[in-house]
Amino acid sequence: PLTVLGGIVFLKERERVWQKILGGILAVIGVILVKGS
């Protein structure tokens, strides 16, 4: 059960990391677009 719980937590944490990465990329693109226009 502990390994299953750990796996679920790991998956949720990994999702959060991906959201941070995507958010950062979108923020950079947004800044480039604003500065470019």
Secondary structure, DSSP 8 states (H G I E B T S, - for coil): -HHHHHHHHHHHHHHHHHHHHHHHHHHHHHHHHHHH-
